[in-house]
Amino acid sequence: MLIIGLTGSIGMGKSNVATRFRERGIPVCDADALVHELYEGKAVAPVEAEFPGSTTDGKIDRTKLSAALLRNPAGFKRLGEIVHPLVHAAERDCLQAAEAGGATMAVLEVPLLFEPGNDKRCDVTIVVSAPADVQRARVMLRPGMTPEKLDTILARQMPDAEKRKRATYVVDTGVTIEETLAQIDRIIVELEGRSGTAFATHWA
């Protein structure tokens, strides 16, 4: 099974691209969705133990957790040490289920793919990109978003230009939705029948 790493900075349209893969019958393992599940399950007890008062009704309360991290920025490292192994295990379960179901390719949708070296666990990588002004206009429409908050988020992510350089494929979403979908469909055609080694090496 071929493993496709899908990533892109905030506001680039990564979710729309992932949806297209699903529409084409290709399984997508969404790291953000897996984290959401963990924040209501396996991650609750260890996170509450490390950050007391960060849960509500048996679930991790992101607002309370964010407040705790603002008070103690060193906690980001500890949170990562707790959550990242759980996320990796959930990703493995998802990809193994896809392989067991007979999928010939599967998408691993990850916000930070290149930064921690997760691209090495994939056979090919796709970066979703758009012009900076388009990106900023999209993100500023989100509830509670401010220019300062966006700048902080972008500062923690690898620059889009660097991601584009590292990618196997780039999907440009600064065009019409029809043009974007056509780009994805062309990539799928190119990848059909291609074998990969990442699953056996990192996920089996």
CORNORFEN-V116899 format. One line per field, one symbol per residue. ss: DSSP state (2 for helix, 1 for strand, 0 for the rest). burial: + if it has 9 or more other C-alpha atoms within 8 Angstrom, else -. Layout:
ss: ???
burial: ???
//
This chain:
ss: 011111100000022222222220001111222222220002222222220000110011022222222220002222222222222222222222222200001111100000000222200111111002222222200000002222222220000222222200111100002222222222222220000002222220
burial: +++++++++-++++--++-+++---++++++--++--+++--++--++--+--++---+++--++--++---------+--++--++--+++-+++-++---++++++++++++---++-++++++++++---+++-+++----+----+---+--++-+--++--+-+++++------++-++--+--------++++---+-
//
